[in-house]
């Protein structure tokens, strides 16, 4: 679980192309991680803004 979280976090900070080349994963996999990271960031921002 920690590994997946780290990969999604990395993908959210770097361009998907760079992640795919650095880690040797397919471009579509890196794109998926990028989207997942964006969803988690939006969720975290929503939770943080609750009263």
N, C-alpha and C positions, 0 to 999 in steps of 0.2 A: 504494500500500500504506500509506503514511504517513497519507494522508487517511482511509482506512477505519479505521485504528487510532485516529486522533484522534476520529472520529465515535463509535466504540464507547466510547471513554473518556469523552467528553462525556455520552453517554447513560447511562453507569453512575453518573455523578455528579449528574445532574439528573432530575427526573421526566419520563417519556416524553411527557406532554402538553406540557410546556414545550419540550422538544426539537423536537417536531413543529411547534409554533407558531413557534419561533425560526428554524428552518431551512426551513420550508415543505415538510416531508415528511409523508407520510400517518402517521396514528397507529399503524397496524400495523407500519410500518417502524421507527418509534422504539421500539415494544415489542420488536421483534426485536433491535434493537441493544442494548437493555437486557438481554435474556436472554443474548445473546452475551457481553456485558461481565461478567455474573455468572458465566458458565462459565469465562471466562479468569481471573477473580479466584479462583475455587475451584481451578483448575489451578495458578495461581501459588502459592497458599497451600499446596497439597499438595507442590509441588516444594520450597518453602522449608522445609517441616517434615521433609524426608528427612534421614536421618543422613549 
